[in-house]
Amino acid sequence: MKARLIVADSEQSADLLYATGMFVPDPFIYFELRGKKYVVMNDLEIDRAKRSATVDRVLSYTPYQLRLQRAGVKQPRLADVLNLVLREHGVRTVEVPACFPYGLARKLRGVNVTVAKDSFFPQREIKSAREVRHLAAALAIAEEAMDVGIRAIRRSQIGRDGYLSARGQKLTSETVRGLVNARIAELSGVAFHTIIACGNQACDPHESGSGPLRANQTIILDIFPRDTRTGYWGDITRTVVRGRASEKVKQMYALVAQAQDLAFAKLRAGVDGHEVHQAIHDLFRRDGFKTGRQRGFMQGFFHGTGHGLGLEIHEAPRVSAFHSILQPGHVVTVEPGLYYRGIGGVRLEDVAVIGPRSVRNLTKFPKTLEI
């Protein structure tokens, strides 16, 4: 008898959240057998699971513990209960995701453990209409927070020293990030490593940013909250300059915007994401913006054009140097960028829903360089 098995908490495991539809902060047992879905829940979670979990049967953890104690196991642990549950259901083989705990797998008795070759739920890539609505709601949180961040920068004063200030204090990445994250929390979201990066810091795409913000330099705001109500993520990036952008920055910004338009024109079901990514590289190179290591740093366009968005911030498919055929229902970011130290970093990011014959941009927030 073969079953599919996950043991994790659904706060961290996107697969488990997808399978059960409910957040649980502690590890629990989920398995599929003969086309039915089961969870084994402790007393704290069992009533909520019976109301909310999208499974066929909710089993109680406590009776298994009591049976083990009567059998002489003084302190039954999760592995003991799991062995008893599988034995009771006649399971001899389990298929588990690649992230299944190795220590727990070693404690299974009389059970053959196989690891899923690819994604445990490949159907997660194809978003239903309901999931697209969840993603749109998460993106709306990100856009509201983006508005707060950009308004804070726009309202700042430009000092003679070239720094931005607000209420007599230098405006910092940390201050703007705090305003952005507070707005996310007000809207039932959770912020993760919000990026407010200025100048050379903006040339490192995953640099969160720190310290005072400068006038006349690019500031990248990359905001990607998780909606606590559904677990789905939003993702948006804008680049602004408080004051005057240099001619080189203006050229970079116009080209990145053109690259994003090019990507949306090419994104369709049946298209290889690699082709879209390569077209952007070709565009940048034709206009003289080369990619590679310069003065000891990677500069130019050296990340993917986009990634899948769903119950994880980065998931399949990819729009990148790797081949990935797009399908109806895929939801991907579109985020070309250019980064040159001493000049600045520019990135723009929207979210695309791939349809059978078209693509839809879920993002509504405007794009403005100088503010």
N, C-alpha and C positions, 0 to 999 in steps of 0.2 A: 504494500500500500504506500503510495507516494503522496506527500503533502508539500505545499509551499509554506514557508515559515519565516516570520520576522519576529525578532525580540528586540525592542527598542522603545524609546519614548517618542510620541508623535509631535512633541515640540521641536525635536531635532530631525526626525526622520520624515522626509517629504513623502516617501513611499507609504509609510504607515498612516500618515495623515490622509493621503489620497485613498487608501484602502478603507479607513474607518470613519473619516469625516469628522473626527473630534480630537481636540488637543488634550493630551495627557502628559504631565511632566515627568512621570516615572516610567521605567521600562515595564512593558507588559507583553503577553504572548498573543500573537495573531497567527492563525494558520488557515489555509484553504484546503478542503478535502472533499472529493466527490462533487465539486461544483458549488460547495457552500463555504461561507466565510464565518470563522469563529474567533472570538477573543476570550481571554481568561483574565478577569478583573478582580482586584482586591475589593474589600468592603467599602473603601473610601470612594471608589469610582463606579461600582457596579450599577447603582441606580441611574446615574447619569448616562452610563453606557447603554442601558436598556432603553432609555429615552432617545438617545442621540446617535449612537454608533450605527453606521450603514453596513451592518453585518446580519447574518442569519441567526446566529446564536451567541448569547453572552453567558459564559460559564463563570462560576464563582471560584476564586482562588482558595478561599478558606477551607472548603470541604477536602480539597486535595491535601492541604497542609495537615488537617486532622487525621486523614487516612495514613499519611506518612508517619505522623507521631505515634499512632497506634501500632504501626509496623516497626517501631523502634528508632526512627530518625528523630533525634531530640530537637534539633532546630532545622526544619526543612527550609532549604533555600530555593531560589528560582530554578536552578538546574534540576533539583530533585522534583519539583512540581512539573517542570517541563517534561522530564522523562516519564513521569506517571501519566500525564495527559496524552503523550504520544503513544505510550503502550496501551492505554485504555482504548484509544481509537484505532489501534492496529497499524500504526504508521511504522514502516521499516526504512523509508527513504524520505529525506526532506531536501527541497531545493531552497536555498537561502540567497539573499543579496550579497554582493561582494563585501559589504561592510559588516557582515554578521560577526559578532564577537568570537574571536578564535578560542578564547578560554572556555566559553560556553559550549562551543562546538566539540571541544575535546571531552567535555563531561557527559555528552550524550551516549547512552548505552544501547547497543544493539540497533543503532540507527545509522544509516549511511547518509553522509552529508555531501551534497553537490552544490556548487556555486553557479548561479545563473551566469551565462556567458556574456549577456549584454545587460541592458537595463532590466530591472525586476518587473517594472510595469512600463513597457515601451509605449503603451497607449497614452501615457501621460503627455507625450509630445503633442498629441492632437487635442486641441482645446475645444470643449463644447461651448455652446452659446452661453451657458451659465458661467463657465470658467472665464470666458472673455469679459463678461460683465464684472466678475470679481477682479480681474486684472485692470479693467477700466476704473473701478472704484479705488484700487490701490494707487493707480497712476494719478487719479484726482487728488489724493492726499499729497503725493509728490509735487504736483503742480501748485497746490495751495502753499506748500512749504517753500517752493521755489520763489513764489511771489513775495513771501515774507523776506527771504534772503536778498533778493534783488532790490526790494524797496529800501532795506536797511543800507545797502551800498549806495543807492541813488540819493538818499537823504543825507549822506555823509558830506562833510566839508573837506575841501582839498587844502591842506596846510602848505605853508611856504617850504617846509622840509620835504614835501612830496608824499607825505603820508595822509591817509584818510582819518578823519576824526568824527566823533559823535558825542555831543554833550561834554565837550572839553577833554575827552579821552580818545586816544588812538583806537581806531576800529580794527579789530583783530579777526583772524580766521575763527578763533575760538568763540568770540562774541557772536558773529554771524551764525556759526554752527549751532550755538545754544538757542538762538531765536528760531532757526529752522527746525531743530529737533523738538523744541517745545510745541511748535505748531503741529508737528507730526503727532505728538502725544495727545494733543487736544482733539485730533481727528481719529483717534483709536488706532494709530499706527505705532510702530516701533522703528526707531532710526538705527542704522548700522553704519558706522564709520563714514558719515556724511563728509563729502569732500568740499572744502572751501580753500582753494589753493591759488596763490598769486605768484606771478613772475616765474622765476626758475622752478619753484615748487610745482607749478602747473605743468611743467615739462615731464614730470613723473606721473603717469596716469593714475596710479593708485596712492599717491601721496595725499593724506588728509588735509594738510595745510596747517601752518602755525604762525603765530606772530602777527605783527601789524600788516595791514593791507596798504598797498601803494596806489597812488593815482597814476593814470596813463599806462598801466600795465594790465595784461590780461588776468582775469580772475575766473577760474573754472569752478562752477557749482554743479556737483554731481550728487543727486539725491535719490536714494533707493530704499524707501520704507517698506516694511511688511505690514499688511493689514491684519491686525490682531483678531478680527472677526472671522476671517476666512483662511489666513495663512498665505495668501497670494501677495506678490511683490509688485511694486511700481518702480520705474527707473526713468530718470530724465537728467539730461545735462545741458547746461547753457554756459556760454562764455561771454563775459561782459568786461568793459573797460570804463572805469569812472574817470571821466575826463576825455582826453584825446588819444586815440589809438594811432600808432605809427603807421606809415604807409605799408610797411611789410606785414604788420598784423592785419590791416584791412585786406590786403591781398590774400593772406592765409585764410581769413574768416570767409571771404567770398568763395574761395576755392573749396573749403570744407562744406559750406552750404551747397555748392554745386555738386560735390561728391555725394551728399546725402540725397539730393534730388535724383542723381543718377542711380543710386541704389534703389530708391522707391520705383523708378521707372523700370528697373530690371527684375525686381523681386516678383516672382510668380510661382505658382505650383508647377513642379517639374523642372525648375531651374536649379542648377548646382550653385550653392552658396559660394563656392570657391570662385566661380566666374564673376559674381558680383564683386567680391573682394578684390579680385585681380583687376577688374575694370577701374576701381578706385585707385589702386596703386599706379596703374598706367596713366590715369588722369593727373595725379600728383607729379609723376615723373616727367610727363610732357611739359608741365608748367614750371619745371626746374626745382621742384621740392623733392630732393633725394632722401632716401631712407638708409640708415646704416650707422655704424659707430663713428662718432665725430668728437674729437677732443675728450675721448675716454667715456662718452655717454652715448646710448642709443638715442637717435634723433630722427625726425621725419614721422612716418606713419608705421608704427611697429607693434600694433595690436590688431585684434580681429575687428571686422566691420560690425559684427553683432553676435548676440547669443540668445538662446531660448530664454523665455521668461515664464514663470509659473509659480509652483510651490517652492522653487528654488530660484535664487537670484541669477544663477548661471546654470543652465541646463541645456540639453539637446533641443533643437539642432544648433549648429554654429554657422555663421556666415564669416568664413575665415580662409586661411590657407589650406585647410583640410576640406575634402570633398564631402558634401552633405546635400542630398536632394530635398528641396523644400516641398511640402505637401499642404493641401488645404487644411486649415486648422492650426498650423504652426503660428506661434507668436514669437517674434524676434525683435531685439533692439536694432537700431540703425545708428551707429555712432562713429563715423569717421573722425579723425583728428590729425593735427600736425603739431609737432613739438620741437622747438629749437631754442636751446639755452642762449640767453642774452637777448632773445626776441620775445619769447613767450609760448604758451601752449593754447591751442584752440581745439575744442571738441563740442560737437552738437549731437544730441541723442534724442531720438523719438522711438516710439514702439509701433511695430507693423504687425497687422493680422493678415496672414496669407489666405486668400480665397482661391476658388477654382480658376478664375480668369482675371483676377484683379488683386490689388493689395489696398488695405485700409490703414490710415494713420490714426492711431488711438490718441495721439498727443495733440493737445489744443494750445499749449502755452506758446506765446509769440517768441520770436528770435530778434534780439536787438543787441548790437555790439556796444556802441557808446551810450552811456547813461549819465 
